Amino acid sequence: MMVLSQELEKHYTISDEHIEQFNRDGHILLKDVLSKELLAEWGPKIEAAVARRGESQASVPMEERTLYDQAFVQITNLWETDEELIPFLFNKCLARIAAELMKVDGVRMYHDQALFKEPGGGFTPWHTDQRYWPVSSDRNITAWIPLCDIPLEKGPLEFCTASQHILENRELAISAESEDKIDKMVKLSDMEKSVQPFDLGDVSFHFGATFHRAGPNKTNDMRSVMTIIYVDKDMRMDICERNQGDANRWCPGCEQGDLMASPLNPILWEKE
Ligand SMILES: O=C(O)CCC(=O)C(=O)O
């Protein structure tokens, strides 16, 4: 039996079919990537860090919040504030999967974020992530890591399959407008919407360019999810007005055209 700390370094084998599916559909759900035992160890540590940093956001009553803040308590870069989480957040296992799915030789940390949808929390509007990010290529990816089982009524991630190439509506910020316009676009297109429950241990990956959303949390329990966002290790900065805030925050000191290699963007896995 594998020692738990070794599991974070393990090689989870993905097949050529997985890679093809991911690059065709723009998303993939991989089963049993992390063990329930490992998540039983790390989940409570992440939850404790989120409770410490998310207190003020969570204390505002749901009906007084913006649509965005109803969707989740969002706590970013736990690795910077909670050093004990670094072994989990910098793990080689997920970083290697991210690199292999994107067909690149290595990946860097862009940032991490906890996305906890509270009991009664609202839906996450349709959007693309890349709208916010100062990236010069499409080789950027999110690992969405549930810390609990997520049945359909708890708001699992939903994707518009093969939408990573659609240009329409991709500039929209997360809002009622993005939900409305993208929903209409998806319904009028022949693209499929994909949503499925997650079991603890499953991890999904999506390109930053893929349209996605999540339903509300209709249960009485927290939908606790950790995410890690990776970019190709050779990613260069492409800064514009829309992503200047993210560029300053996640890649301090990097200018237009620079390698995305600030002290906040260590390489987490690369081919030997
Ligand atoms: O967790 C959610 O509700 C949305 C997640 C998301 O948009 C993302 O991870 O890119």
The ligand as an SDF file (V2000), in Angstrom:
LIG
                    3D

 10  9  0  0  0  0  0  0  0  0999 V2000
  -16.6510   25.9460   -8.7180 O   0  0  0  0  0  0  0  0  0  0  0  0
  -17.4050   26.6460   -9.3900 C   0  0  0  0  0  0  0  0  0  0  0  0
  -18.5850   26.8250   -9.0740 O   0  0  0  0  0  0  0  0  0  0  0  0
  -16.8890   27.2970  -10.6300 C   0  0  0  0  0  0  0  0  0  0  0  0
  -15.4930   26.8920  -10.9030 C   0  0  0  0  0  0  0  0  0  0  0  0
  -14.8490   27.5700  -12.0310 C   0  0  0  0  0  0  0  0  0  0  0  0
  -15.4150   28.3920  -12.6930 O   0  0  0  0  0  0  0  0  0  0  0  0
  -13.4560   27.2060  -12.3200 C   0  0  0  0  0  0  0  0  0  0  0  0
  -12.8350   26.4520  -11.5590 O   0  0  0  0  0  0  0  0  0  0  0  0
  -12.9420   27.6710  -13.3490 O   0  0  0  0  0  0  0  0  0  0  0  0
  1  2  2  0
  2  3  1  0
  2  4  1  0
  4  5  1  0
  5  6  1  0
  6  7  2  0
  6  8  1  0
  8  9  2  0
  8 10  1  0
M  END
$$$$
